[in-house]
Amino acid sequence: MSNYKKEDVERFAWIFKALSNPNRLRIFLRLVSCCAPGTVCTVDDRKAYVGELAQDLEVGPSTVSHHIRELHRAGLIRMERKGQNVECWVDPAVLQDLAGFFSL
């Protein structure tokens, strides 16, 4: 752990805080599973709309939007508005950072 700068430790703490909520973790895992590691995917394969992410969560749309904003603020997901829809995806660099953290 001594290899990490103070800023890195704080960034990972913020990431893990965002993932500590079960619904946010479910959303993140759903986005990660859109394109499994080791497979070839297009950018579109890795994206999901907010409405799709809300399925099976048993929470209201406003709550899902809140969770997505928290994941975005933590730098875990990216978002892009497409008309009335919002696409969300996980940047592969985020997964590499997390894998690097756990590979110490």
The 8 nearest C-alpha neighbors of each residue, nearest first, counted from 0:
[[1, 2, 3, 103, 8, 4, 100, 7],
 [0, 2, 3, 4, 5, 8, 103, 7],
 [3, 1, 0, 4, 103, 7, 5, 8],
 [4, 2, 1, 0, 7, 8, 5, 6],
 [3, 5, 7, 6, 8, 2, 1, 9],
 [4, 6, 8, 7, 9, 3, 10, 1],
 [7, 5, 9, 4, 8, 10, 3, 11],
 [8, 6, 10, 4, 9, 5, 3, 11],
 [7, 9, 5, 11, 10, 6, 12, 3],
 [8, 10, 12, 6, 7, 11, 13, 5],
 [11, 9, 7, 13, 12, 8, 6, 14],
 [10, 12, 14, 8, 13, 9, 15, 7],
 [11, 13, 9, 15, 10, 14, 16, 8],
 [14, 12, 16, 10, 11, 15, 73, 9],
 [15, 13, 11, 17, 73, 12, 16, 10],
 [16, 14, 18, 12, 17, 13, 19, 11],
 [15, 17, 13, 19, 18, 14, 12, 20],
 [16, 18, 14, 15, 19, 70, 13, 69],
 [17, 19, 15, 24, 16, 20, 23, 14],
 [20, 18, 16, 17, 15, 21, 24, 23],
 [19, 21, 23, 18, 22, 24, 17, 16],
 [22, 20, 24, 23, 25, 19, 18, 26],
 [23, 21, 25, 24, 20, 26, 56, 66],
 [24, 22, 26, 20, 25, 21, 66, 18],
 [23, 25, 18, 21, 27, 22, 26, 28],
 [26, 24, 22, 28, 23, 27, 29, 21],
 [27, 25, 23, 29, 24, 28, 52, 22],
 [28, 26, 24, 30, 29, 25, 23, 31],
 [29, 27, 31, 25, 30, 26, 32, 24],
 [28, 30, 26, 32, 27, 31, 25, 33],
 [31, 29, 27, 33, 28, 32, 88, 26],
 [30, 32, 28, 33, 29, 27, 34, 89],
 [31, 33, 29, 34, 35, 30, 28, 45],
 [34, 32, 45, 30, 31, 44, 35, 29],
 [35, 33, 32, 45, 40, 31, 44, 36],
 [34, 36, 32, 38, 37, 33, 31, 40],
 [37, 35, 38, 34, 32, 39, 31, 91],
 [36, 38, 35, 39, 34, 40, 91, 32],
 [39, 37, 36, 35, 40, 34, 41, 33],
 [38, 40, 37, 41, 34, 36, 35, 44],
 [41, 39, 44, 34, 38, 42, 45, 43],
 [40, 42, 44, 43, 45, 39, 34, 46],
 [41, 43, 45, 44, 40, 46, 88, 34],
 [42, 44, 41, 46, 45, 40, 47, 88],
 [45, 43, 41, 42, 46, 40, 33, 34],
 [46, 44, 33, 43, 34, 42, 88, 47],
 [47, 45, 88, 43, 87, 44, 86, 42],
 [48, 46, 87, 86, 51, 88, 49, 52],
 [47, 49, 86, 51, 50, 85, 87, 52],
 [48, 50, 52, 51, 85, 53, 86, 47],
 [51, 49, 53, 48, 52, 54, 60, 84],
 [52, 50, 48, 49, 53, 54, 47, 55],
 [51, 53, 49, 50, 54, 26, 48, 47],
 [54, 52, 50, 51, 56, 63, 55, 49],
 [53, 55, 52, 51, 56, 50, 57, 58],
 [54, 56, 57, 53, 52, 58, 51, 25],
 [57, 55, 58, 54, 53, 22, 52, 25],
 [58, 56, 55, 59, 54, 53, 22, 60],
 [59, 57, 56, 62, 60, 63, 53, 61],
 [58, 60, 62, 61, 63, 57, 53, 56],
 [59, 61, 63, 62, 64, 58, 53, 50],
 [60, 62, 64, 63, 59, 65, 58, 66],
 [63, 61, 65, 59, 64, 60, 58, 66],
 [62, 64, 60, 66, 65, 61, 53, 67],
 [63, 65, 61, 67, 62, 66, 60, 68],
 [64, 66, 62, 68, 63, 67, 61, 69],
 [67, 65, 69, 63, 68, 64, 23, 70],
 [66, 68, 64, 70, 69, 65, 71, 63],
 [67, 69, 71, 65, 66, 70, 72, 64],
 [70, 68, 72, 66, 71, 67, 73, 65],
 [71, 69, 67, 73, 75, 68, 72, 76],
 [70, 72, 76, 68, 74, 69, 73, 75],
 [73, 71, 69, 74, 70, 68, 75, 76],
 [72, 74, 70, 14, 71, 75, 13, 69],
 [75, 73, 71, 72, 76, 70, 14, 77],
 [76, 74, 70, 73, 71, 93, 89, 14],
 [77, 75, 89, 71, 88, 74, 70, 90],
 [76, 78, 88, 87, 71, 89, 90, 79],
 [79, 77, 87, 86, 85, 88, 76, 80],
 [78, 80, 86, 85, 81, 87, 77, 84],
 [79, 81, 85, 84, 82, 86, 78, 83],
 [82, 80, 84, 85, 83, 79, 86, 48],
 [81, 83, 84, 80, 85, 79, 86, 48],
 [82, 84, 81, 85, 80, 86, 48, 49],
 [85, 83, 81, 82, 80, 86, 48, 49],
 [84, 86, 80, 79, 48, 81, 49, 87],
 [87, 85, 48, 79, 47, 78, 46, 80],
 [88, 86, 78, 47, 46, 77, 48, 85],
 [87, 89, 46, 77, 76, 45, 30, 90],
 [88, 90, 76, 77, 91, 30, 31, 75],
 [89, 91, 92, 93, 88, 76, 77, 94],
 [92, 90, 94, 93, 89, 95, 96, 31],
 [93, 91, 95, 90, 94, 96, 89, 97],
 [94, 92, 96, 91, 95, 90, 97, 75],
 [93, 95, 97, 91, 96, 92, 98, 90],
 [94, 96, 92, 98, 93, 97, 99, 91],
 [97, 95, 99, 93, 94, 98, 92, 100],
 [98, 96, 100, 94, 99, 95, 93, 101],
 [97, 99, 95, 101, 100, 96, 94, 102],
 [100, 98, 96, 102, 97, 101, 95, 103],
 [99, 101, 97, 98, 102, 96, 103, 11],
 [102, 100, 98, 99, 103, 97, 96, 95],
 [101, 103, 99, 100, 98, 97, 96, 95],
 [102, 101, 100, 99, 0, 98, 2, 1]]
